[in-house]
Amino acid sequence: MFRACHLVTAVLALALSACHQPAVDDGRAASSRGFPRPDRAVSKTGGGTFASEVQRDKVNEANVVMDLAKIVPGMSVADLGAGEGYYTTRLAQRVGKRGRVLAEDIDRGATERLGARVMREGIGNVSITLGAVDDPRLPPASFDRIFLVHMYHEVSEPYAFLWRMRSGLRPGGRVIVVDVDRPTDAHGIAPSLLFCEFASVGLRLTEFVRKPELQGYYAQFEAVGSRPPATQIKPCRMSGEAPPKTDGLQG
């Protein structure tokens, strides 16, 4: 009986010791660990400068995208991964004095340079903020449009990022993605994989257009239903999934 009691005590001690072991550090931020790990490569941040602003304006890129997104004066817009401000400055002009643009980036140097540009150009309707790899830190229910232009393939925690980003949309708001159909480690993302990752957090594709001015594609999404709990998000395979059925899409 004495030996049995000692055995029970030892087992209990081991169990309690296991309960107090520190969590395994898998290299991810603690704020990301409740979300699935993406089954795809990620492009290096800032390594895929798309083209100069002069080149992009020559093909009328920003105006084509803003027209597709139906940007009008008075709107509130977020430009995520704003970088040097190509879209930020043009969105600010389009939404006018009654509108607002929030420019966000995870690179502090980029936000500082953009801040200097905004002051230099006398743009009064732009705010600049520093985001995180898994959270754009948007105020809730604040934006008519959220732009992700040539940056989503650099998001290393897409499920956490999209799940938190979604709450920044106003009712009827849209998320706009401009990207290139190529592997995620080559500064692009296959449309089918993009559709799948967005659908996993309840963002439904409403428009898809390939345009020569973009040298890629334009995709637009809306929020449907409630956000799923993080633990119920199913990660997409790297090969992509079949895109959700959506009426009125252009190939």
PyMOL commands that set and color helices and strands:
alter all, ss='L'
color gray80, all
select helices_A, chain A and resi 2-19+30-32+53-58+61-68+86-95+108-120+152-154+158-166+184-186+191-199+212-214+230-232
alter helices_A, ss='H'
color red, helices_A
select strands_A, chain A and resi 76-80+100-105+126-130+143-149+169-179+203-211+216-223
alter strands_A, ss='S'
color yellow, strands_A
deselect
rebuild
show_as cartoon
